Amino acid sequence: MTTDNEKNSGFNMKHFFTGVKAELKKVIWPTRKELSSYTAVVFIAVIFVCALIWICDTVFARILEMILR
């Protein structure tokens, strides 16, 4: 016989997916307009960070080139 303690100690797939379903019902999903707005903000931020890294890389490469001459 199994006790209540032994039943609760294992992983129960059905209980897990029941919990996932309950949590997904609590999510407030963005509208299409919000989603496109958030996507644009992320895209602009990625471009900005890429440009910043490129500028820093170029500056450090020039400094290193000047030092090694």
C-alpha positions as CSV (number, residue, x, y, z in Angstrom):
1,M,0.0,0.0,0.0
2,T,1.1,3.5,-0.7
3,T,0.6,6.3,1.8
4,D,-0.4,9.9,1.0
5,N,3.2,11.0,1.5
6,E,4.4,8.6,-1.2
7,K,1.8,9.7,-3.7
8,N,2.6,13.4,-3.2
9,S,6.4,12.9,-3.5
10,G,6.4,11.8,-7.2
11,F,5.8,13.7,-10.3
12,N,2.3,13.6,-11.6
13,M,1.9,14.6,-15.3
14,K,-1.8,15.1,-15.1
15,H,-1.5,17.4,-12.1
16,F,1.3,19.3,-13.9
17,F,-0.7,20.0,-17.0
18,T,-3.8,20.9,-15.0
19,G,-1.7,23.5,-13.2
20,V,-0.2,24.8,-16.5
21,K,-3.7,25.2,-18.0
22,A,-4.9,27.1,-14.9
23,E,-1.9,29.4,-15.1
24,L,-2.4,30.1,-18.8
25,K,-6.0,31.1,-18.1
26,K,-4.6,33.9,-15.9
27,V,-2.4,35.3,-18.6
28,I,-3.5,38.6,-20.2
29,W,-2.5,38.2,-23.8
30,P,-1.5,41.3,-25.7
31,T,-3.7,42.6,-28.5
32,R,-2.4,42.6,-32.1
33,K,-1.6,46.4,-31.9
34,E,0.3,45.9,-28.6
35,L,2.2,43.0,-30.0
36,S,3.3,44.9,-33.1
37,S,4.3,47.9,-30.9
38,Y,6.4,45.7,-28.6
39,T,8.0,44.0,-31.5
40,A,9.0,47.3,-33.0
41,V,10.5,48.5,-29.7
42,V,12.5,45.3,-29.5
43,F,13.7,45.5,-33.1
44,I,14.8,49.2,-32.6
45,A,16.6,48.2,-29.3
46,V,18.4,45.4,-31.1
47,I,19.5,47.7,-33.9
48,F,20.7,50.2,-31.4
49,V,22.7,47.7,-29.3
50,C,24.2,46.2,-32.5
51,A,25.3,49.7,-33.6
52,L,26.8,50.4,-30.2
53,I,28.8,47.1,-30.2
54,W,30.0,47.8,-33.8
55,I,31.2,51.3,-32.8
56,C,33.0,50.0,-29.7
57,D,34.6,47.2,-31.6
58,T,35.8,49.6,-34.3
59,V,37.2,52.0,-31.7
60,F,39.0,49.3,-29.8
61,A,40.4,47.7,-33.0
62,R,41.8,51.1,-34.0
63,I,43.3,51.7,-30.6
64,L,44.9,48.2,-30.6
65,E,46.2,48.8,-34.1
66,M,47.8,52.0,-33.0
67,I,49.4,50.3,-29.9
68,L,50.8,47.4,-32.0
69,R,52.5,49.7,-34.6
